[in-house]
Amino acid sequence: MRIRYKITLIVLVLLTAGIVYAWPYVQMNFAESARYTENNRREYEFYTPELLKNMPRVTGDYEFGFSNVSGPGTLVYDLQFKGTSEANKINSYLKEHGYKKASTCDIQGDCWKGEDPKVSVSVGIIKDPSTLIVSLVVDPSYEHEMR
């Protein structure tokens, strides 16, 4: 009887530890939005696409963001550089990774298209306070329209 009690206790402890470990990931998976820095390792690794992870840091004051736009389920990832309006390094980086400027853009800034038709990148500038915003938009509904 005592062995059963120990086994049950061990199983409960392991289940509890698993839930405690996994719960933040469950919450992040269902989150509508998030703001974070590289110091928030769990969020940074979970949300940030490689293109933004490897993007040149044009200022030391920057922050990442994630938004899950309801409706078609569009995912928006952004990287905001505060205190700058200089986009040359970002534009060069995008060119090096196969992105080309789009002929039309819905924002005041530059829009970029790569090989993946459901991914677009925009580079915009806010003048006051001076902020450079790089947004990566993933539109999963594009694939359904193409079928």
Accessible surface in RSA format (square Angstrom, percent):
REM  Atomic radii and reference values for relative SASA: ProtOr
REM  Chains: A
REM  Algorithm: Lee & Richards
REM  Probe-radius: 1.40
REM  Slices: 20
REM RES _ NUM      All-atoms   Total-Side   Main-Chain    Non-polar    All polar
REM                ABS   REL    ABS   REL    ABS   REL    ABS   REL    ABS   REL
RES MET A   1   193.49 100.2 146.84  97.2  46.65 111.1 135.46 115.2  58.02  76.9
RES ARG A   2   177.84  74.7 169.95  86.6   7.89  18.8  64.51  88.2 113.33  68.7
RES ILE A   3   127.29  72.4 127.01  94.6   0.28   0.7 127.07  91.5   0.22   0.6
RES ARG A   4   177.75  74.6 175.87  89.7   1.88   4.5  55.90  76.4 121.85  73.8
RES TYR A   5   144.95  67.7 139.29  79.3   5.66  14.7 106.00  79.7  38.95  48.0
RES LYS A   6   111.42  54.4 110.51  67.8   0.91   2.2  58.43  52.6  52.98  56.4
RES ILE A   7    98.76  56.2  98.20  73.2   0.57   1.4  98.75  71.1   0.01   0.0
RES THR A   8    74.50  53.0  71.30  72.3   3.20   7.6  50.69  68.1  23.81  36.0
RES LEU A   9    85.85  47.8  84.50  60.4   1.35   3.4  85.54  60.1   0.31   0.8
RES ILE A  10   101.32  57.7  99.72  74.3   1.59   3.8 101.27  72.9   0.04   0.1
RES VAL A  11    71.73  47.2  70.68  64.0   1.04   2.5  71.64  62.2   0.09   0.2
RES LEU A  12    98.05  54.6  97.81  70.0   0.25   0.6  97.96  68.8   0.09   0.3
RES VAL A  13    87.88  57.8  84.34  76.4   3.54   8.5  87.03  75.6   0.85   2.3
RES LEU A  14   118.38  65.9 110.16  78.8   8.22  20.7 110.35  77.5   8.03  21.6
RES LEU A  15   106.61  59.4 102.73  73.5   3.89   9.8 105.83  74.3   0.79   2.1
RES THR A  16    78.95  56.1  77.09  78.1   1.86   4.4  54.60  73.3  24.35  36.8
RES ALA A  17    55.04  50.6  44.16  68.1  10.88  24.7  51.02  71.9   4.01  10.6
RES GLY A  18    37.27  46.0   0.00   N/A  37.27  46.0  34.90  95.8   2.36   5.3
RES ILE A  19   110.42  62.8 107.42  80.0   3.00   7.2 109.85  79.1   0.57   1.5
RES VAL A  20   102.26  67.3  92.80  84.0   9.47  22.8  96.40  83.8   5.86  15.9
RES TYR A  21   144.41  67.4 138.54  78.8   5.87  15.3 108.33  81.4  36.08  44.5
RES ALA A  22    43.17  39.7  42.47  65.5   0.70   1.6  43.17  60.8   0.00   0.0
RES TRP A  23   134.20  53.9 133.28  64.5   0.92   2.2 122.05  65.1  12.15  19.7
RES PRO A  24    31.47  22.9  30.14  27.5   1.33   4.8  31.11  25.7   0.37   2.3
RES TYR A  25    75.67  35.3  74.14  42.2   1.53   4.0  50.01  37.6  25.67  31.6
RES VAL A  26    60.38  39.7  57.99  52.5   2.39   5.8  60.28  52.4   0.09   0.3
RES GLN A  27    99.86  55.8  89.43  65.4  10.43  24.8  29.65  63.1  70.21  53.2
RES MET A  28    14.43   7.5  12.69   8.4   1.74   4.1  13.76  11.7   0.68   0.9
RES ASN A  29    97.33  67.1  77.28  74.7  20.05  48.3   8.37  20.1  88.95  86.0
RES PHE A  30   159.20  79.7 133.41  82.6  25.80  67.1 138.95  84.2  20.26  58.0
RES ALA A  31    25.03  23.0  14.88  23.0  10.15  23.1  24.01  33.8   1.02   2.7
RES GLU A  32   138.12  79.3 130.62  98.8   7.50  17.8  43.86  84.8  94.25  77.0
RES SER A  33    73.19  61.8  55.78  74.4  17.41  40.1  20.98  44.7  52.21  73.1
RES ALA A  34    19.68  18.1  10.31  15.9   9.36  21.3  18.77  26.4   0.90   2.4
RES ARG A  35   114.66  48.1  83.91  42.8  30.75  73.2  70.23  96.0  44.42  26.9
RES TYR A  36     9.74   4.5   4.42   2.5   5.32  13.8   8.03   6.0   1.71   2.1
RES THR A  37    49.60  35.3  49.60  50.3   0.00   0.0  44.96  60.4   4.64   7.0
RES GLU A  38    47.01  27.0  45.16  34.2   1.86   4.4  15.65  30.3  31.36  25.6
RES ASN A  39   134.87  93.0 110.71 107.0  24.16  58.2  28.27  68.0 106.60 103.0
RES ASN A  40    65.11  44.9  59.49  57.5   5.61  13.5   6.47  15.6  58.64  56.7
RES ARG A  41   134.45  56.5 130.59  66.6   3.86   9.2  68.29  93.3  66.16  40.1
RES ARG A  42    99.12  41.6  88.05  44.9  11.07  26.4  25.37  34.7  73.75  44.7
RES GLU A  43    55.74  32.0  55.74  42.2   0.00   0.0   9.54  18.5  46.19  37.7
RES TYR A  44    12.71   5.9  12.71   7.2   0.00   0.0   5.77   4.3   6.94   8.6
RES GLU A  45    90.96  52.2  73.58  55.7  17.39  41.4  42.58  82.4  48.38  39.5
RES PHE A  46    79.99  40.0  48.75  30.2  31.25  81.3  55.71  33.8  24.28  69.5
RES TYR A  47    13.57   6.3   6.33   3.6   7.23  18.8   5.70   4.3   7.86   9.7
RES THR A  48     8.29   5.9   0.17   0.2   8.12  19.4   0.43   0.6   7.86  11.9
RES PRO A  49    32.38  23.6  20.62  18.8  11.76  42.7  32.38  26.7   0.00   0.0
RES GLU A  50   109.79  63.0 104.97  79.4   4.82  11.5  63.93 123.6  45.87  37.4
RES LEU A  51    23.12  12.9  15.87  11.4   7.25  18.2  19.59  13.8   3.53   9.5
RES LEU A  52     1.43   0.8   1.43   1.0   0.00   0.0   1.43   1.0   0.00   0.0
RES LYS A  53    38.17  18.6  26.47  16.2  11.70  27.9  12.63  11.4  25.54  27.2
RES ASN A  54    93.03  64.2  70.89  68.5  22.14  53.3  21.97  52.9  71.06  68.7
RES MET A  55     4.14   2.1   0.00   0.0   4.14   9.9   0.00   0.0   4.14   5.5
RES PRO A  56    42.24  30.8  30.61  27.9  11.63  42.3  42.24  34.9   0.00   0.0
RES ARG A  57    71.14  29.9  42.75  21.8  28.40  67.6  37.69  51.5  33.45  20.3
RES VAL A  58    33.65  22.1   6.54   5.9  27.11  65.3   8.34   7.2  25.32  68.7
RES THR A  59    29.30  20.8  17.98  18.2  11.32  27.0  28.93  38.9   0.37   0.6
RES GLY A  60    80.43  99.2   0.00   N/A  80.43  99.2  41.60 114.2  38.83  87.0
RES ASP A  61    83.62  58.6  78.16  77.8   5.46  12.9  29.91  70.4  53.71  53.6
RES TYR A  62    45.20  21.1  33.89  19.3  11.31  29.4  13.26  10.0  31.95  39.4
RES GLU A  63    42.65  24.5  42.65  32.3   0.00   0.0   2.80   5.4  39.86  32.5
RES PHE A  64     0.35   0.2   0.35   0.2   0.00   0.0   0.35   0.2   0.00   0.0
RES GLY A  65     0.64   0.8   0.00   N/A   0.64   0.8   0.00   0.0   0.64   1.4
RES PHE A  66    15.85   7.9  14.17   8.8   1.68   4.4  14.18   8.6   1.67   4.8
RES SER A  67    41.01  34.7  40.95  54.7   0.06   0.1  15.11  32.2  25.90  36.3
RES ASN A  68    59.98  41.4  48.92  47.3  11.06  26.6   1.81   4.4  58.17  56.2
RES VAL A  69    69.90  46.0  64.19  58.1   5.72  13.8  69.90  60.7   0.00   0.0
RES SER A  70   100.00  84.5  81.18 108.3  18.82  43.3  52.00 110.7  48.00  67.2
RES GLY A  71    74.45  91.8   0.00   N/A  74.45  91.8  37.84 103.9  36.60  82.0
RES PRO A  72    86.69  63.2  59.50  54.2  27.19  98.8  72.97  60.2  13.71  85.2
RES GLY A  73    26.05  32.1   0.00   N/A  26.05  32.1  22.69  62.3   3.35   7.5
RES THR A  74    19.67  14.0  19.67  19.9   0.00   0.0  12.81  17.2   6.87  10.4
RES LEU A  75    47.54  26.5  47.54  34.0   0.00   0.0  47.54  33.4   0.00   0.0
RES VAL A  76    32.32  21.3  32.16  29.1   0.16   0.4  32.16  27.9   0.16   0.4
RES TYR A  77    29.94  14.0  29.94  17.0   0.00   0.0   5.79   4.3  24.15  29.8
RES ASP A  78    15.34  10.7  15.12  15.0   0.22   0.5   2.63   6.2  12.71  12.7
RES LEU A  79     0.00   0.0   0.00   0.0   0.00   0.0   0.00   0.0   0.00   0.0
RES GLN A  80    41.48  23.2  41.48  30.3   0.00   0.0   0.00   0.0  41.48  31.5
RES PHE A  81     0.00   0.0   0.00   0.0   0.00   0.0   0.00   0.0   0.00   0.0
RES LYS A  82    76.20  37.2  72.83  44.7   3.37   8.0  43.58  39.2  32.62  34.7
RES GLY A  83    64.52  79.6   0.00   N/A  64.52  79.6  32.13  88.2  32.39  72.5
RES THR A  84    19.36  13.8  14.27  14.5   5.09  12.1   9.16  12.3  10.20  15.4
RES SER A  85    58.85  49.7  47.45  63.3  11.41  26.3  11.15  23.7  47.70  66.8
RES GLU A  86    91.50  52.5  88.58  67.0   2.92   6.9  50.94  98.5  40.55  33.1
RES ALA A  87    14.30  13.1  10.85  16.7   3.45   7.8  10.85  15.3   3.45   9.1
RES ASN A  88   100.33  69.2  98.06  94.8   2.27   5.5  27.08  65.2  73.25  70.8
RES LYS A  89   131.51  64.2 125.82  77.2   5.69  13.5  77.10  69.4  54.41  58.0
RES ILE A  90     0.00   0.0   0.00   0.0   0.00   0.0   0.00   0.0   0.00   0.0
RES ASN A  91    22.75  15.7  22.75  22.0   0.00   0.0   7.74  18.6  15.01  14.5
RES SER A  92    55.50  46.9  53.54  71.5   1.96   4.5  23.49  50.0  32.02  44.9
RES TYR A  93    16.29   7.6  14.69   8.4   1.59   4.1  15.04  11.3   1.24   1.5
RES LEU A  94     0.00   0.0   0.00   0.0   0.00   0.0   0.00   0.0   0.00   0.0
RES LYS A  95   132.65  64.7 116.02  71.2  16.63  39.6  60.28  54.3  72.37  77.1
RES GLU A  96   138.16  79.3  97.92  74.1  40.25  95.8  46.86  90.6  91.30  74.5
RES HIS A  97    93.63  51.2  67.25  46.7  26.38  67.5  52.46  54.1  41.17  47.9
RES GLY A  98    39.94  49.3   0.00   N/A  39.94  49.3  31.51  86.5   8.43  18.9
RES TYR A  99    30.80  14.4  27.17  15.5   3.62   9.4   7.53   5.7  23.27  28.7
RES LYS A 100   155.41  75.8 151.65  93.1   3.76   9.0 100.17  90.2  55.24  58.8
RES LYS A 101   114.02  55.6  87.16  53.5  26.86  63.9  48.08  43.3  65.94  70.2
RES ALA A 102    34.97  32.2  12.73  19.6  22.24  50.6  19.67  27.7  15.30  40.5
RES SER A 103   121.32 102.5  74.72  99.7  46.60 107.3  57.72 122.9  63.60  89.1
RES THR A 104   112.36  79.9 100.93 102.3  11.43  27.2  74.15  99.6  38.21  57.8
RES CYS A 105    45.98  34.8  12.98  14.5  33.00  77.6  16.39  41.5  29.59  31.9
RES ASP A 106   153.91 107.8 114.73 114.2  39.19  92.7  39.60  93.2 114.31 114.0
RES ILE A 107    78.56  44.7  60.90  45.4  17.66  42.6  69.25  49.9   9.31  25.3
RES GLN A 108   172.94  96.7 152.83 111.7  20.10  47.9  62.78 133.6 110.16  83.6
RES GLY A 109    39.56  48.8   0.00   N/A  39.56  48.8  18.83  51.7  20.73  46.4
RES ASP A 110    45.59  31.9  43.58  43.4   2.01   4.7   2.90   6.8  42.68  42.6
RES CYS A 111    22.75  17.2  21.00  23.4   1.75   4.1   7.67  19.4  15.08  16.3
RES TRP A 112     2.14   0.9   1.93   0.9   0.20   0.5   1.93   1.0   0.20   0.3
RES LYS A 113    95.03  46.4  91.59  56.2   3.44   8.2  67.31  60.6  27.72  29.5
RES GLY A 114    23.13  28.5   0.00   N/A  23.13  28.5   6.45  17.7  16.69  37.4
RES GLU A 115   173.42  99.6 138.99 105.2  34.43  82.0  61.74 119.4 111.68  91.2
RES ASP A 116    60.33  42.3  53.19  52.9   7.14  16.9  30.32  71.4  30.01  29.9
RES PRO A 117    73.24  53.4  61.97  56.5  11.28  41.0  69.14  57.1   4.10  25.5
RES LYS A 118    63.61  31.0  59.65  36.6   3.96   9.4  25.77  23.2  37.83  40.3
RES VAL A 119    19.60  12.9  19.50  17.7   0.09   0.2  19.55  17.0   0.04   0.1
RES SER A 120    29.29  24.8  28.81  38.5   0.48   1.1  10.62  22.6  18.67  26.2
RES VAL A 121     1.03   0.7   0.00   0.0   1.03   2.5   0.75   0.6   0.28   0.8
RES SER A 122    18.27  15.4  17.85  23.8   0.42   1.0   9.03  19.2   9.25  13.0
RES VAL A 123     4.75   3.1   1.92   1.7   2.83   6.8   1.92   1.7   2.83   7.7
RES GLY A 124    10.22  12.6   0.00   N/A  10.22  12.6   9.38  25.7   0.84   1.9
RES ILE A 125    77.00  43.8  51.92  38.7  25.08  60.5  51.99  37.4  25.01  67.9
RES ILE A 126    80.36  45.7  77.04  57.4   3.33   8.0  80.36  57.9   0.00   0.0
RES LYS A 127   181.19  88.4 158.96  97.5  22.23  52.9 105.44  94.9  75.75  80.7
RES ASP A 128   130.99  91.8 107.67 107.2  23.32  55.1  31.76  74.7  99.23  99.0
RES PRO A 129   102.78  74.9  99.43  90.6   3.35  12.2 102.78  84.9   0.00   0.0
RES SER A 130    39.17  33.1  33.59  44.8   5.58  12.9  28.19  60.0  10.98  15.4
RES THR A 131     9.77   7.0   9.77   9.9   0.00   0.0   3.48   4.7   6.29   9.5
RES LEU A 132     0.00   0.0   0.00   0.0   0.00   0.0   0.00   0.0   0.00   0.0
RES ILE A 133    38.00  21.6  36.79  27.4   1.21   2.9  36.79  26.5   1.21   3.3
RES VAL A 134     0.00   0.0   0.00   0.0   0.00   0.0   0.00   0.0   0.00   0.0
RES SER A 135    19.65  16.6  19.65  26.2   0.00   0.0   5.48  11.7  14.17  19.8
RES LEU A 136     8.18   4.6   8.18   5.9   0.00   0.0   8.18   5.7   0.00   0.0
RES VAL A 137    42.03  27.7  41.55  37.6   0.47   1.1  41.55  36.1   0.47   1.3
RES VAL A 138    29.76  19.6  29.76  26.9   0.00   0.0  29.76  25.9   0.00   0.0
RES ASP A 139    45.73  32.0  45.73  45.5   0.00   0.0  12.52  29.5  33.21  33.1
RES PRO A 140    49.68  36.2  47.44  43.2   2.24   8.1  48.25  39.8   1.43   8.9
RES SER A 141    24.02  20.3  22.80  30.4   1.23   2.8  19.31  41.1   4.71   6.6
RES TYR A 142    69.53  32.5  69.16  39.3   0.37   1.0  43.72  32.9  25.81  31.8
RES GLU A 143    69.64  40.0  65.98  49.9   3.66   8.7  26.28  50.8  43.36  35.4
RES HIS A 144   117.12  64.0 103.00  71.6  14.12  36.1  68.94  71.0  48.18  56.1
RES GLU A 145   132.06  75.8  97.76  74.0  34.30  81.7  47.22  91.3  84.84  69.3
RES MET A 146   129.95  67.3  98.08  64.9  31.87  75.9  83.30  70.8  46.65  61.8
RES ARG A 147   199.36  83.7 134.43  68.5  64.93 154.6  89.63 122.5 109.73  66.5
END  Absolute sums over single chains surface
CHAIN  1 A     9936.9       8293.1       1643.9       5851.0       4086.0
END  Absolute sums over all chains
TOTAL          9936.9       8293.1       1643.9       5851.0       4086.0
